Structures are given as C-alpha cells and as structure tokens.
Amino acid sequence: MKTLTAGALVLMVVWLLAPAREAWAVDPARLSDPAQQARYEVLIHELRCVQCENNSLADSDADIATDVRRQIRTMLVAGQSDDQIKAYLVSRYSEFILFRPEYSWRNAWLWALPGVLLIIGVISAVRIIRQRAMLVDGDDADVPQI
Amino acid sequence: MKPRFLIPVGVFAALVVVLAVGINHSHDVGVLQSPLVGHQIPDWELPVLTDPAKTLGSRDLKGQWYVLNYWGAWCYSCRVEHPLLLQAQREGRVQIIGVDWVADNPDENAAALDMLSRQGNPYSHVVTDRDGRTAIDLGIAQAPESLLVNPQGVIVYKEPGIITAEVWQREFLSRLPPQSKATAPTTGGS
C-alpha cells in the first residue's frame, strides 16, 4: 500500500514538473510575442466554442474553434485590443460566446444577485442568532425556579 | 406571525415559475441565435472552387435572392441534407450558393468536387472558405448552416443545422416572393 501511494506521488510530481505539458493542449499554436501569447491564452479560455458550447475555445478541437483561434491570433498580431476582438466575435455570435458576461444594465441582475442574496442571508442569520440568544437567556432565568 | 413558514414555500414556487418559463422560452439546445439575422450580410468574397483565380461575393449577388449553404465533404450531416438541396435546386425557386468549408482538411477541395460529381450538384456556384475567416464573419458555427439573403443583401433567415423538407417549406419558401417574381432574377450558373 505504501509503495503504491509513493508511486502515485512520484507520478504526480513528474506530471506537474513535465516541461512538455503544453504539448498535450488542443492548441499547439504559439505567438512569437510572449505578451500576445499570454493575452491569447486568456482570450481562448474566456470564449466559448460555438459548436460544442460547454467547451472553451482552448479546450475544443472542433473545426470552428480552430478557425476562431486562428482568427484571434491574426487579430492579435494585427494589433487589435482584447475588447475589439471580443466585440467582433460578439457581433457575429452574440454575447453567448462570452463565458464572463459583460457588465451592462441588461446583465445587472446577474452580477448583483449573488450580493443581494448574500445580504439577505446575513440579515436572516443575524436575526435568527439574536432570537436564539434571547431564548437561551430566558431558559437560564427559568432554571432556578424549578 | 403564523404564515411566515409560507415565505420559503412562496420563494420556491416563484423560482419554479421563473425556471419553467425560462426553459420553455429558451431556444433549442445547441442553437445559437445569430445577431446578424435582420441585418445586412457582412461583405464576403471567396474563390470559386473550380477556378480559384475567380471570385464570387456578396456584391455580385446584390439584387438576387440566394441561399448561402456552408458545407464540407468531411461533414456527415451535410450528406444527409444533400438530397433536399438537390430537390430545392430542381424546384428552382432560389439559387443555392455552396461554400466548401475547408476546416484544415487536406484534399478538401478534391473531396468536395468528388462528392458533387457522385451525388449531384445542387449549387449554382461553389466557393471555398479556406481559413474559416468568412465563416466567422457570417456567424457560422458549424456545418451545415444556411443563410437566406434577400435582394437588398439582408439576411432574412439562418438555419443552424440540416434543412429538412419541413424547414425548407416553412422557413425558406415562405419568405420568398411569389413564384413568378422569384424565378426572374435567378439566372444562376456561369
């Protein structure tokens, strides 16, 4: 058992340290400018593959994903900003392709809802705790009388 | 004080209603609504499959109704759709322009020509999209997909999948002008 665990650990370490890990990714393309490459990788993780809709562009080897990645690289090299690239793709495929929805009035409820729910939760929790605390006080007062 | 236990029940019921309405009104899974429908088709110009020195584009087709059909010899669903396109071409209500989507397949053009010669050619013109650039520009997500474009160059309908006989009747033919007018500008083939 111990040797098995040790073996698994060694395997994990080897996997984590393996320098060729990127080679297993769907997309082997590399841009010559490291800054552009970094932006490219963020973009392809934030954009949806329009064919296999629950994959990002980075995860998908569908034909359209390959073509869209190529288009993104072309636009990056041509000096377009991330926002320009996203705006272009949204104009063609609608906002659906953004995994991270835009901050807009239409989406306000989407962004605000978790905060609103959290506030409601905190207020409810505080009220319940206070009520219970009062009950405990009352119990203590009752005990000596029995 | 008493009906307070009803609050969570009410919230739950409201949530059920919201989700039910949302699910019923959402379009089919896998169908992306194109923001381009109802708008001018983005300018496109692509090399002709049989003669890449020549091109065909949206400007050449101004003033005509056409269906732009994205397909590929690699695409199984396109083969399923093929007989319907052949039948539509025989009806002659509207010309169908085929776009052979290369999608990084080696020998795609040869395979496409082979498929057309074996199974028949429903297209008045076939052009090639080599790098998918035009596909993206037209909001194409997969093959087959088809756009119906009117003489003003406006995309009036997009079919995000296989055109069946029913879809052809309901979504394409119904949008075309009455038969006598439609056939006039459709001179097709060159």
Interface residues (C-beta under 8 A of the other chain):
Chain A: V50 Q51 E53 A62 D63 I64 T66 D67 V68 R70 Q71 T74 L89 V90 S91 R92 Y93 S94 F96
Chain B: G30 L32 Q33 S34 P35 L36 G72 W101 A103 D104 D131 G132 R133 A135 I136 D137 L138 G139 I140 A141 Q142 A143
